[in-house]
Amino acid sequence: MIELGKIQKLTVVKTTDFGVYVGTNQEEKVLLPKKQVPEDTKVGDELTVFVYRDSQDRLISTTTIPKITLGEVAVLKVNDVTDIGAFLDWGLEKDLFLSFKEQTIKVRKDEEHIVALYIDKSNRLAATMKVYPYLKLAGDHEKDDEVEGIIYQIHPDFGAYVAVDNAYQGMIQRKEVHGDMKVGQVIKARVVEVREDGKLNLSPNKKAYMQMDEDAEKIVKVIMEYDGILPYNDKVSPEIIEKDFHMSKAAFKRAVGRLYKAKRIEITDKNIKLI
């Protein structure tokens, strides 16, 4: 059976002046255009091809391997945005369509976004940014593994959803999602838990004792931007901490405590000063 959107081996069943037909028999066949036909190809040869639809929605095959196949997830570049949607570079002559309703955020030309390939209601191959159903479970990941992934959705109540290694389901809890995170961002994270359902709970931070030094230096840098005197102390609201430092209040207090013990700052009722 010829399968739309998949790489498959098909047999040459007919030759013509404009290419060859490949398929499983004379009735079920698809054109491979002449420029795609390997030299000296003859009837009976087996070729590895990808099947998609051309600009006139006819089934066609190619020996060019695309950057994504049916059911897979990949990061693709936006070649163009029009009134009907976006068109992505997936390695073939005809760009891949991404409709507005399948976009989780508005995309722009030359941006790169993680998408999945599916067959739409018109039986055409199309892209979707709603990749959650296409991601796999944990695989061989373990607690404390360092991983890389792309944020594909941020939910205000739950957190940031991450495609780990562009393939696995991961999530950063809301309390660790800070203002500098956005959809499409590539991040490095730590696996804090491999859940029973196989999904990965992640943290963008190192273990607390390791993260503390980095956070402390971040705080020092911000205090210097305030000319050495921060206009509030360690009892400031979480909202201000998020705005100035992009960290939780707990992380802020740990790092301030580290700086205080090291005698690098002075804490008063109204401010924090560099010493």
Secondary structure, 3 states (H helix, E strand, C coil): CCCCCCEEEEEEEEEECCEEEEECCCCCEEEEEHHHCCCCCCCCCEEEEEEEECCCCCEEEECCCCCCCCCCEEEEEEEEECCCEEEEECCCCCCEEEEHHHCCCCCCCCCEEEEEEEECCCCCEEEECCCHHHCECCCCCCCCCEEEEEEEEEECCCEEEEEECCCEEEEEEHHHCCCCCCCCCEEEEEEEEECCCCCEEEECCCCHHHHHHHHHHHHHHHHHHCCCEECCCCCCCHHHHHHHHCCCHHHHHHHHHHHHHCCCEEECCCCEEEC
